[in-house]
Amino acid sequence: MDIKTLDSEYIANTYKRASLVAISGHGATIVDENGREYIDLGAGIAVNAFGACDEAWRAAVTEQLGKLQHISNLYYTQPQAVLAEKLCERTGLKKVFFGNSGAEANECAIKAARKYSHDKYGEGRHTIITLEGSFHGRTMATLTATGQESLHVHFGPFLDGFKYASPNDSNALDAACDETVCAVMLEIVQGEGGVRTLDAEYLAHAQKLSIQRDLLLIVDEVQTGNGRTGSLYAYMQFGLTPDIVTTAKGLAGGLPFGACLLGEKVKDTLSAGTHGSTFGGNPVCAAGAVSILSRLDDKLMNEVAQKGIHIRRTLDSAQGVKGVSGLGLMLGIETERDAGEIVSECLEKGVIVLTAKKKVRLLPPLNISYEELNKALTILLEVISK
Ligand SMILES: *Cc1c(COP(=O)(O)O)cnc(C)c1O
């Protein structure tokens, strides 16, 4: 049976798949079952940081694969320790917990925030404020944290102790902050929520409030992290000092990996036995992440920012485009035409793009060439202006 038939027969229908059957790829090129090539402006939802099968990344991963694939967190492994050191050095956060996904990184953040508050203040100070339109994952706790009612139908009852505030509204944040609150959790650019960037003043207010009330500022950088927005982490562009940073998607360049970075206040909150993950910190994924992180330097970050500006200039006043949002190479395009139709027509014409709510979303590999980018943008504009 062909792949599509097998898939629809035997795989749970949680995804509405596009028509592409992806077989292989190199860089920003994906190849389908008929040998047809596509320019990839999605990077597997911001996961393939340097595109498909990047050589340096592959060498790092396969080298570790030839040594040891897994041993569990009952023992020490080198890639995990080296990666944690580098992440802490480059962020100023103090310790790292490794998991396998964004949701797990956020689960860790939620547990750390609650335990910090419980250790220090006792019962009743457990509420986490998140923002309307946010996305924090699909597990029960992270789904509860996700401020989108449309995702909440069917799955109740939800966890106690989450409250949603309207984004970019400092007064609403103040109003939500009662004595039960222990943390504020936000994305610098809401990804799944429609590529919406938070205001600098709002972020500064959230930071100030967190310090004043000893709330933990949790920044979810699962999508915005690892160079995506033109800085290693997006919060760095806003001068924030988060207490907890979570990340995943691009972290290991295509392998399932997540990290919860813990700042000074919470670095020792999670003690032995309070949290864990069998696969978390897997040496093969960690080796991939070390390789990726070593290349996310100032030069590359500058290139990401420049490419973002180039895309904006190309799209901004183009026919059929109402506006462009986002940061670096995480961009949302508001279009006159239906975004879903644009995505499928682009695919037919050999360009992979995504949606985010009603926008067309671009998350290309960080090292995509201007040649590939321009070729793809020409096709995208053709489709948008139709
Ligand atoms: C994708 C995403 C998640 C969930 O990550 P998974 O790896 O799918 O669990 C959480 N937060 C944000 C901001 C995301 O974009």
PDBQT file of the ligand as one rigid body, heavy atoms in Angstrom, charges set to zero:
ROOT
HETATM    1  C1  LIG A 401       5.922  24.004  19.841  1.00  0.00    +0.000 C 
HETATM    2  C2  LIG A 401       5.780  24.740  21.119  1.00  0.00    +0.000 A 
HETATM    3  C3  LIG A 401       5.592  24.077  22.348  1.00  0.00    +0.000 A 
HETATM    4  C4  LIG A 401       5.411  22.583  22.434  1.00  0.00    +0.000 C 
HETATM    5  O1  LIG A 401       6.526  21.876  22.024  1.00  0.00    +0.000 OA
HETATM    6  P1  LIG A 401       6.426  20.281  21.755  1.00  0.00    +0.000 P 
HETATM    7  O2  LIG A 401       7.837  19.898  21.438  1.00  0.00    +0.000 OA
HETATM    8  O3  LIG A 401       5.481  20.082  20.636  1.00  0.00    +0.000 OA
HETATM    9  O4  LIG A 401       5.945  19.674  23.015  1.00  0.00    +0.000 OA
HETATM   10  C5  LIG A 401       5.575  24.826  23.493  1.00  0.00    +0.000 A 
HETATM   11  N1  LIG A 401       5.710  26.163  23.468  1.00  0.00    +0.000 NA
HETATM   12  C6  LIG A 401       5.883  26.834  22.317  1.00  0.00    +0.000 A 
HETATM   13  C7  LIG A 401       6.047  28.312  22.351  1.00  0.00    +0.000 C 
HETATM   14  C8  LIG A 401       5.900  26.155  21.103  1.00  0.00    +0.000 A 
HETATM   15  O5  LIG A 401       6.036  26.826  19.961  1.00  0.00    +0.000 OA
ENDROOT
TORSDOF 0
